Amino acid sequence: MRRTALFDVHSRLGAAFTDFAGWSMPLRYGSDLAEHHTVRDGAGLFDLSHMGRIRVSGDPAFLDWALVGRMSAVKVGRAKYTMLCHTNGGVLDDLVVYRLAEREFMVVANAANAAVVRAMLGEHSNGYAVRVDEQPGVLIAVQGPKSLDVLGTGADLPYYGIRPDRLDGREVLLARTGYTGEDGFEIYCSAGDAPAIWEWAAARGARPCGLACRDTLRLEAGMPLYGHELSVRSTPFHAGLGRVVALDKPDFVGAAALRSVAAAGPETLLAGLVTEGRRAPRAGYRVLHEGTDVGVVTSGALSPTLGHPVAMAQVTAALAEPGTKLAVDIRGTRVDAEVVALPFYRRAR
């Protein structure tokens, strides 16, 4: 398995490791619950160096063609959430794209899909004056309401903004983005500087957190995970994310299929569910309406913040309205569920 530049740091901290998309990554350092609450109440420190980072240099019209959003409209120093889709409209990956200069972008992909995204961008670049290269370096995230206190900079950086900065005297790219539902920052730095920046942030109050709590954090915030809420078998519209598709662009990869789904409406939609009791629905559990199978859970857990089970599920579109009464088959037991609006948790502003 591949190791990040912070592997030795994690080992010294006693991290439990897991194989994630071919990377040896810290799953937790102690208690999943404590790490979750650290991010909700303080500042969590994450190693996200397994994420794919791809530099695209050249004609901005290329990304308008390759991705579903209008990337040429993104201002320098800002970012946009978007997707790379198959010609059939299915999602190949969801991405954050940063515009670093007029003709330079950084595309951040999910670890499991990084190679696919690089390959597809390279394939789609035919006919455009662009270069598609791997972006080296390390990605560290500081997430939570005390993130600004830890970093001591970034108060004037807008949400989904990015700029060069200095942390502990070291040059970084600082972005106000994240995947936890909290205010926070993502730090792009060199592999050589990463251990020092990590130790500096920890000394200023950020607590190391593993991938396990990221899953409950993003679930509470209603954020999709590729392979669960998103896949090549469904479109952005099925995930309730049709807003990221710029259907008014002249043409782009998957345009015909996506316009067709937008016009007809998807047969199923992503819905939030809350269930009774303490047994949480898990991915793959069936969703029922009056005894009839109407969908499947895509992600579920006992919410540490809310104290009750929550789940996201793909259900028949007509049953995705908040207030609809459903049930989930949890290992042979039907547990009552109610559709609620996403996200389950929204931070105080």
ChimeraX attribute file (.defattr): number of C-alpha atoms within 10 A of each C-alpha:
attribute: neighborCount
match mode: 1-to-1
recipient: residues
	/A:1	11
	/A:2	13
	/A:3	13
	/A:4	21
	/A:5	19
	/A:6	21
	/A:7	18
	/A:8	12
	/A:9	16
	/A:10	21
	/A:11	13
	/A:12	8
	/A:13	13
	/A:14	13
	/A:15	19
	/A:16	15
	/A:17	18
	/A:18	17
	/A:19	12
	/A:20	16
	/A:21	16
	/A:22	13
	/A:23	18
	/A:24	17
	/A:25	26
	/A:26	26
	/A:27	19
	/A:28	21
	/A:29	21
	/A:30	15
	/A:31	12
	/A:32	19
	/A:33	15
	/A:34	14
	/A:35	26
	/A:36	24
	/A:37	17
	/A:38	22
	/A:39	29
	/A:40	22
	/A:41	14
	/A:42	21
	/A:43	31
	/A:44	31
	/A:45	25
	/A:46	21
	/A:47	26
	/A:48	22
	/A:49	23
	/A:50	22
	/A:51	18
	/A:52	23
	/A:53	26
	/A:54	22
	/A:55	19
	/A:56	26
	/A:57	19
	/A:58	16
	/A:59	17
	/A:60	22
	/A:61	16
	/A:62	22
	/A:63	25
	/A:64	20
	/A:65	21
	/A:66	24
	/A:67	25
	/A:68	28
	/A:69	25
	/A:70	22
	/A:71	24
	/A:72	16
	/A:73	12
	/A:74	16
	/A:75	15
	/A:76	18
	/A:77	19
	/A:78	20
	/A:79	24
	/A:80	20
	/A:81	16
	/A:82	23
	/A:83	24
	/A:84	25
	/A:85	27
	/A:86	20
	/A:87	14
	/A:88	16
	/A:89	24
	/A:90	22
	/A:91	22
	/A:92	22
	/A:93	23
	/A:94	23
	/A:95	18
	/A:96	18
	/A:97	26
	/A:98	26
	/A:99	25
	/A:100	20
	/A:101	13
	/A:102	15
	/A:103	15
	/A:104	17
	/A:105	23
	/A:106	22
	/A:107	25
	/A:108	20
	/A:109	24
	/A:110	21
	/A:111	19
	/A:112	18
	/A:113	18
	/A:114	21
	/A:115	15
	/A:116	15
	/A:117	25
	/A:118	20
	/A:119	13
	/A:120	16
	/A:121	21
	/A:122	16
	/A:123	12
	/A:124	15
	/A:125	19
	/A:126	10
	/A:127	8
	/A:128	14
	/A:129	12
	/A:130	19
	/A:131	14
	/A:132	19
	/A:133	15
	/A:134	15
	/A:135	14
	/A:136	15
	/A:137	16
	/A:138	24
	/A:139	24
	/A:140	21
	/A:141	28
	/A:142	33
	/A:143	32
	/A:144	26
	/A:145	21
	/A:146	21
	/A:147	27
	/A:148	17
	/A:149	15
	/A:150	21
	/A:151	20
	/A:152	10
	/A:153	14
	/A:154	19
	/A:155	11
	/A:156	7
	/A:157	16
	/A:158	13
	/A:159	15
	/A:160	18
	/A:161	21
	/A:162	24
	/A:163	17
	/A:164	13
	/A:165	15
	/A:166	13
	/A:167	19
	/A:168	12
	/A:169	8
	/A:170	13
	/A:171	15
	/A:172	22
	/A:173	17
	/A:174	23
	/A:175	26
	/A:176	23
	/A:177	23
	/A:178	19
	/A:179	21
	/A:180	24
	/A:181	23
	/A:182	27
	/A:183	23
	/A:184	25
	/A:185	27
	/A:186	23
	/A:187	25
	/A:188	22
	/A:189	21
	/A:190	18
	/A:191	16
	/A:192	12
	/A:193	17
	/A:194	25
	/A:195	17
	/A:196	16
	/A:197	20
	/A:198	20
	/A:199	13
	/A:200	16
	/A:201	22
	/A:202	17
	/A:203	11
	/A:204	14
	/A:205	17
	/A:206	27
	/A:207	19
	/A:208	26
	/A:209	29
	/A:210	27
	/A:211	21
	/A:212	18
	/A:213	24
	/A:214	21
	/A:215	20
	/A:216	23
	/A:217	25
	/A:218	19
	/A:219	27
	/A:220	28
	/A:221	19
	/A:222	25
	/A:223	17
	/A:224	20
	/A:225	18
	/A:226	16
	/A:227	16
	/A:228	15
	/A:229	22
	/A:230	21
	/A:231	18
	/A:232	17
	/A:233	13
	/A:234	19
	/A:235	26
	/A:236	29
	/A:237	22
	/A:238	24
	/A:239	20
	/A:240	16
	/A:241	15
	/A:242	16
	/A:243	11
	/A:244	17
	/A:245	20
	/A:246	20
	/A:247	18
	/A:248	10
	/A:249	13
	/A:250	9
	/A:251	14
	/A:252	20
	/A:253	19
	/A:254	21
	/A:255	23
	/A:256	15
	/A:257	15
	/A:258	23
	/A:259	16
	/A:260	12
	/A:261	17
	/A:262	17
	/A:263	8
	/A:264	8
	/A:265	13
	/A:266	18
	/A:267	13
	/A:268	21
	/A:269	24
	/A:270	25
	/A:271	29
	/A:272	28
	/A:273	30
	/A:274	23
	/A:275	21
	/A:276	14
	/A:277	11
	/A:278	12
	/A:279	15
	/A:280	21
	/A:281	30
	/A:282	23
	/A:283	17
	/A:284	16
	/A:285	19
	/A:286	23
	/A:287	27
	/A:288	21
	/A:289	18
	/A:290	9
	/A:291	12
	/A:292	11
	/A:293	15
	/A:294	19
	/A:295	23
	/A:296	22
	/A:297	25
	/A:298	23
	/A:299	26
	/A:300	25
	/A:301	20
	/A:302	21
	/A:303	22
	/A:304	18
	/A:305	15
	/A:306	11
	/A:307	9
	/A:308	16
	/A:309	22
	/A:310	28
	/A:311	27
	/A:312	32
	/A:313	31
	/A:314	25
	/A:315	26
	/A:316	19
	/A:317	17
	/A:318	10
	/A:319	19
	/A:320	23
	/A:321	15
	/A:322	14
	/A:323	13
	/A:324	14
	/A:325	17
	/A:326	24
	/A:327	25
	/A:328	28
	/A:329	20
	/A:330	16
	/A:331	11
	/A:332	8
	/A:333	9
	/A:334	15
	/A:335	19
	/A:336	18
	/A:337	24
	/A:338	20
	/A:339	23
	/A:340	20
	/A:341	13
	/A:342	19
	/A:343	16
	/A:344	19
	/A:345	17
	/A:346	12
	/A:347	11
	/A:348	7
	/A:349	6
